[in-house]
Amino acid sequence: MIDEAVLQKRYLRDTTPRRLGNLASSLKRLGRFIALQEFDRTVYDLAQECRLFAGWAAPEAEYETAVALQDLQNDLTEWQESYAQRKSDESWRADINLACAQWSQRLLELSGLLNKKPETITD
């Protein structure tokens, strides 16, 4: 079970770009776990974590990013609700893994982290 208060406090310490980067990383992990079809509880918890991250990041994000985060939350909700029934469908799992990777890339682009030099990312 996720302790949401502790997670939120830790997540909100970071800047918006770093929050988006953390969410992008979590989405990549979620896609991999869905593709493996072996970690049901981890998939559920990680999808929930991603939904929370998106919700917490949206209020301070630029409009385009906030809209994207809402769309992501909708996708995550759909995937989470479908997972139990569709997890044995290899094609569905591959599609979700790809969608997670695409969302991850989009969030990294929106964050601006891909445009920064490595030494400035710690700011």
Solvent accessible surface area in square Angstrom, and as a share of the most:
residue,aa,sasa,rsa
1,M,203,0.90
2,I,40,0.20
3,D,89,0.46
4,E,80,0.36
5,A,74,0.57
6,V,83,0.48
7,L,19,0.09
8,Q,65,0.29
9,K,153,0.65
10,R,125,0.46
11,Y,8,0.03
12,L,64,0.32
13,R,176,0.64
14,D,41,0.21
15,T,72,0.42
16,T,29,0.17
17,P,40,0.25
18,R,82,0.30
19,R,12,0.04
20,L,4,0.02
21,G,13,0.13
22,N,58,0.30
23,L,0,0.00
24,A,2,0.01
25,S,57,0.36
26,S,4,0.03
27,L,0,0.00
28,K,79,0.34
29,R,95,0.35
30,L,1,0.00
31,G,0,0.00
32,R,131,0.48
33,F,53,0.22
34,I,3,0.02
35,A,35,0.27
36,L,97,0.48
37,Q,63,0.28
38,E,125,0.56
39,F,84,0.35
40,D,64,0.33
41,R,136,0.50
42,T,50,0.29
43,V,3,0.02
44,Y,101,0.38
45,D,34,0.18
46,L,12,0.06
47,A,3,0.03
48,Q,39,0.17
49,E,31,0.14
50,C,0,0.00
51,R,68,0.25
52,L,27,0.14
53,F,14,0.06
54,A,0,0.00
55,G,27,0.26
56,W,38,0.13
57,A,0,0.00
58,A,23,0.18
59,P,110,0.69
60,E,114,0.51
61,A,17,0.13
62,E,140,0.63
63,Y,178,0.68
64,E,109,0.49
65,T,9,0.05
66,A,25,0.20
67,V,66,0.38
68,A,0,0.00
69,L,0,0.00
70,Q,92,0.41
71,D,65,0.34
72,L,0,0.00
73,Q,43,0.19
74,N,82,0.42
75,D,45,0.23
76,L,0,0.00
77,T,41,0.24
78,E,109,0.49
79,W,21,0.07
80,Q,26,0.12
81,E,130,0.58
82,S,25,0.16
83,Y,16,0.06
84,A,80,0.62
85,Q,159,0.71
86,R,104,0.38
87,K,54,0.23
88,S,88,0.57
89,D,55,0.28
90,E,126,0.56
91,S,74,0.48
92,W,18,0.06
93,R,26,0.09
94,A,57,0.44
95,D,82,0.42
96,I,11,0.06
97,N,50,0.26
98,L,104,0.51
99,A,23,0.18
100,C,1,0.00
101,A,33,0.25
102,Q,108,0.48
103,W,28,0.10
104,S,4,0.02
105,Q,85,0.38
106,R,98,0.36
107,L,0,0.00
108,L,46,0.23
109,E,98,0.44
110,L,46,0.23
111,S,11,0.07
112,G,21,0.20
113,L,27,0.14
114,L,95,0.47
115,N,131,0.67
116,K,85,0.36
117,K,134,0.57
118,P,108,0.68
119,E,121,0.54
120,T,50,0.29
121,I,65,0.33
122,T,109,0.63
123,D,121,0.63
